[in-house]
Amino acid sequence: MRRLWMSLLLVPVMVMTMASAAWASAAAPAARTAAAARTQAAASGRVLQPGMTGAKVKALQRRLAALKYYPGAIDGKFGLETLEAVWAFKEVQGYPVNFANEDVVSRATERALVHPRSPRVLVRRGGSMRIEVNMNIEVLVLYNHNKPELISHVSTGAGCLPGQGCGWNTPTGNFHTLEFLPGWVTVPLGEMYNPVFFIGTAYAIHGEYNTSVPFYPASHGCVRIPMDIANFFHKLVKIPGTPVYIRG
């Protein structure tokens, strides 16, 4: 099993230092406003948010990576890759991810990181290496030797899409990886990046433009994974032959 993605987590970073009191007193109004916003976020239970930097974000990234969620580089910067890992973690823990709280790590989430819940196993005898997609919580788990190797947020079939009608459903059942095609590929269901097909050359686990992999179902029937994960996902699985179990 190749663990190439783990090497991405070992990027050396410099620890940020605290500014002096003298500098703080002379800070620009915009900086004071940002600091006040962070203080207000913490007071309301919003501990970390995208755009924040520092040792606390770095610790979050390390913990997520240790739990097999992919937060991108361990660089102390709360970007999109870290946010997508937070979504997956919150979904597994049973915390709601919605428009009110999709971009924050609350104190409750921080506590759950200490004693986290493991993903619910969908098929216990499905193979030591397998892919399970739980559409009820929009999470994909790749198992290797019956242990999670990667836990990712996904976006599955939307059912209905504005201006595109209904019937955009992800099929449930037992499948296998069939074929991998590199780069951008166009199929009847649309354009996809680095698809790993599990039904013909139509339905796949694939990357999509980041804005099209939200925290809710939005696909035409495939299983969308974040672009950063799509860059290496095909290297973690056996193609063809890895079982794919989709449940909803």
Order of alpha helices (4+ residues) and beta strands (2+ residues): alpha-alpha-alpha-beta-alpha-alpha-beta-alpha-beta-beta-beta-beta-beta-beta-beta-beta-beta-beta-beta-alpha-alpha-beta
